[in-house]
Amino acid sequence: MKWLIALAVIWLVWRYMPRPAKRSLAPRLPRDEADALAILDLPPGADAEAIRQAHRRLVGQVHPDRGGSADLTRRVNAARDLLLARRDA
């Protein structure tokens, strides 16, 4: 009977033990131009054609159809979009 009480106490402690917050494992999207340039591995001041070429090269490596990750593809696409939007503005 004592083992049943001990088991119940262990379960209650485990059940209500504080747990660390769950963090997303997905790569974060670029927040600024420096992040986007680092993702695409481009120097500051790269022109639109260099951005498109770097994007095409990276998407070929990280696309889910080629064994990559949808999250990484999303990150590369966001970097391209951010840089091209700033170049066009």
C-alpha positions as CSV (number, residue, x, y, z in Angstrom):
1,M,0.0,0.0,0.0
2,K,2.9,2.4,0.8
3,W,4.2,1.9,-2.8
4,L,0.9,3.0,-4.2
5,I,1.0,6.2,-2.1
6,A,4.6,6.8,-3.2
7,L,3.7,6.2,-6.8
8,A,0.8,8.7,-6.5
9,V,3.1,11.3,-5.0
10,I,5.7,10.8,-7.7
11,W,3.0,11.2,-10.4
12,L,1.6,14.3,-8.8
13,V,5.0,15.9,-8.5
14,W,5.8,15.1,-12.1
15,R,2.3,16.2,-13.3
16,Y,2.5,19.7,-11.7
17,M,6.2,20.3,-12.1
18,P,6.9,23.6,-13.8
19,R,8.1,23.1,-17.4
20,P,10.2,25.4,-19.6
21,A,8.3,27.2,-22.3
22,K,8.2,25.5,-25.6
23,R,10.3,27.2,-28.2
24,S,9.8,27.0,-31.9
25,L,12.4,25.0,-33.7
26,A,11.5,26.8,-37.0
27,P,14.2,29.2,-38.3
28,R,13.3,32.8,-37.7
29,L,12.5,35.1,-40.6
30,P,14.8,38.0,-41.4
31,R,14.0,41.2,-39.5
32,D,16.2,43.6,-41.3
33,E,18.4,44.0,-44.3
34,A,21.5,42.7,-42.5
35,D,19.7,39.4,-41.6
36,A,18.5,39.0,-45.2
37,L,22.0,39.6,-46.6
38,A,23.5,37.1,-44.2
39,I,20.9,34.5,-45.1
40,L,21.6,34.9,-48.8
41,D,25.3,35.3,-48.2
42,L,25.5,38.6,-50.1
43,P,27.6,41.7,-49.5
44,P,25.9,45.0,-48.6
45,G,24.7,46.9,-51.7
46,A,24.1,43.8,-53.8
47,D,22.0,44.5,-56.9
48,A,18.7,42.8,-57.8
49,E,20.3,40.3,-60.2
50,A,22.8,39.1,-57.5
51,I,19.9,38.8,-55.1
52,R,17.9,36.7,-57.6
53,Q,20.9,34.5,-58.3
54,A,21.7,33.9,-54.7
55,H,18.0,33.1,-54.0
56,R,17.9,30.6,-56.9
57,R,21.1,28.9,-55.7
58,L,19.9,28.5,-52.1
59,V,16.4,27.4,-52.9
60,G,17.9,24.7,-55.0
61,Q,19.7,23.4,-51.9
62,V,16.9,23.8,-49.2
63,H,13.7,23.2,-51.1
64,P,11.6,20.4,-49.7
65,D,11.4,18.6,-53.0
66,R,15.1,18.2,-52.9
67,G,15.3,16.9,-49.3
68,G,15.3,20.3,-47.7
69,S,13.0,22.1,-45.3
70,A,9.9,24.1,-45.9
71,D,10.9,26.4,-43.0
72,L,14.3,27.1,-44.5
73,T,12.8,27.7,-47.9
74,R,10.3,30.2,-46.3
75,R,13.3,31.9,-44.7
76,V,15.2,32.2,-48.0
77,N,12.1,33.5,-49.8
78,A,11.5,36.1,-47.0
79,A,15.1,37.3,-47.3
80,R,14.7,37.7,-51.1
81,D,11.4,39.5,-50.7
82,L,12.7,41.9,-48.1
83,L,15.8,42.8,-50.1
84,L,14.0,43.2,-53.4
85,A,11.3,45.4,-51.8
86,R,14.0,47.7,-50.4
87,R,15.8,47.8,-53.7
88,D,12.6,48.8,-55.6
89,A,11.6,51.4,-53.0
